[in-house]
Amino acid sequence: MHKKEIYTAGKELREAEKVLILIHGRGGSAKEFLSLADRLNTPDFAILAPQATDFTWYPDSFLAPVAQNEPAYSSALRVLKELLEDIKETGIASENIYVAGFSQGACLTLEFVTRNAQRFGGIAAFTGGLIGDKINTENYSGDFNGTPIFIATGDPDPHVPVERVEASAEILREMNANVEVKVYKNRPHSISEDELKLANQFVFN
């Protein structure tokens, strides 16, 4: 089970008008992942990065049956839900809250915001898709109300099939998100300079 351990950078939460939640990937560190904000157009944001227990949000592939990733999976979603509520309690509206993640963190980003769809400031998923051996649309509710969502991935990618990215994007569009997908041929499992540039243009403009 995950503890609510949050690393911060940028402005103090109570002084900021906008917030970026950064969700690290498998084996990653929230403290190190904070540096991604230095590459994004977020100079006046409060930056919050939750840390997964043992550096992993859930044990198996995001394409495994959900039961195989429990209880860590539900615990991760719960941490994000509590964090979102904490931010809102400071008076920051959802349209000023942004979420970005890489790999396992990108999958968790998309799953979390789609389960809690509302008008966010913007979402960036660097190599990710909705979670589960099958996409269960019964888990998703709300209306993104035009939220810009940028998803980038490699083709092929060792962890995230392009087919799942495209299927996820279609569901997000059906929930009124403004979705931009970028597929890079033979790109390594990493975040490229071009992805950061496009995320800044589409999400953090």
N, C-alpha and C positions, 0 to 999 in steps of 0.2 A: 504494500500500500504506500502511496506517495504522501509525503508531508508537504505542507504548503510553505516551501522554501523559495523565496523570491529574491532575485538579484536585481539591482536597479542601476540606472545611469540616466544622464540627461537631467531634465528639470525635476524638482520635487513634485510629487503627484498632486499635492494640494495647490501648487502654483501653476501647474500646466493647464493648457487648454485642450491639448491632444495627447493621446497615450498610444504607444505601440507595445503590444505583447509579442515577445519573441519566443518561439518554441524550438528548442534544439533537437537534433537528430539522435539516433541510437548511438550510445557511447560518447555523446557530446556533453559539454559543460555549459550550463546557463551563463556562468561568469564569462567564459570565452566567447559565447555566441552573442553577448551584448555588443561586441565589436562590429557586428553586421550593421548596426544602426549608424555607424560612422560612414557607411557607404550608401545610405539612403537619405532622402530629403526630409530628415526628421530633427533639425537643429533645435527646435523649440518644444520637442515632445518629452514627456516622461517615458522612459523605457523600462519595461518590467519583463524579466525573464525567469519563469519558474524552472526549478531544477527537478528532474526525475530522480527518484531513488535508484541507486545503483546505475545511474546514467542511462536508463532505458525505460521508455514509457510503457511498453508491453513486450512480452518475451518473444513472440513468434512474428512471422510475416504479417503485414497488414491484410494480406489476402487469405490468411488462415481463418477457419471458423472462429467466430467471436469468442466462443466458450474457451478456446485454447489460450486466449489472451487475458482471461479473467483471473483474479480480480483486479489486476493492475490497470487494465483498460478502462474500466468504470471509474476507478480511483483517479486516473489521469483526467478524465472528463469532469469529474467532480471538483478537482483542484482548479481547473480552468473556469468552471461555473462560479465558484466562490470568488476567484480573482476578478471576474467580470463584475460581479455584484459589489465587491469592495470598491472597484473603480467608480461605478455608478453612484455609490453612496457619497463620494466626494463631490458630486454634482456634475460630473462629466457625462454627457449624453452619448448614446451608442454611436451616433454619426461622427463622433470625434474619437472613436476607439478603432484602432487598426490591429490586425493580427498577421504575423508572418512566421513561417517555419520552413525547415529544411528536412527532406527525406521523411523519416518517421515523424518528425515534428510537423512537416507539411501535411502528412496524412491526418494527424491529430488536429491540426488547424482546420482543415476542410470539414472533417467530421464534426468538430465542435460547433463551428459557425453554422453549419447546415442543420444541426439539431436545434439551434437557437437563432434562426434566421431573423434578422432585423436590419435596419439601415445602419451598417457599420461605415466607418470612414473608408476602409479599403482592406483587402485581403491579398497577401502574396504567398503562394505555395510553390516553393522551389523543389520540384520533384515530389509529387504526392497525388493521392486520390482518396476517394471515400473508402472507408474501412469495412472489411468483411469478405468471406468467400463469395458471397453474393451481396449486392447492394440492396438493403432493406429500406425502401422509401417510407415505410411506416414510422421510421425513427425521426423523420424530418418534418419540421413544421415552421410556419412563419413566412415572412415575405422580406426579401433582401432590399426591395424598394430601390433598385438601381445601384446597389453597392458594386463598385469596381472590384473584380476578382481576377488576379493574374496568376496563371498556372504555367510553369515551364517544366520541361522534362527532356531527357535524352531518348533517342531511338536507335538501338535498343538501350534500355536501362536495366541493370542487373536486379533491381528490386521492384520497380514500378512499371508495369506494362502500359504502353501508350493507349491501349484499348480501355483501360480503367480510367485513365486521365480523361479521355474523351467522353466516356459514359458519365463520369462525375460532372464534367462541365455542362453536359446536357441537363442534368438534374438541377444544377445551380441556375441555369437559364430559365428553366420552368418555374423556378421560385423567384424570378424577376431580378436576378443578378446580371450585371453587365460583365460578361466573362471574356477574357482574352487568353487564348492558349498559344504557347510557343513551343514547338518541337524542334530539337536540335539533333541532327543526324550525327551519330557516333560521338556524342559529347560524353566526357567522363562523368561519374556520379559526384558532381560538385556544383557550386554556384558560379556561373560564368559572369564576366564583365558585362556581356550583352544583356543577360537576365536582369542584372542590377539596373542597367540603363533603362530597360523597358519597364521594370517595376516602378522606377522613379517617374517615368512619363505617364504611366497608366494609373498608378495607385497613389503615389506620394507626390503628386504634382502641386 
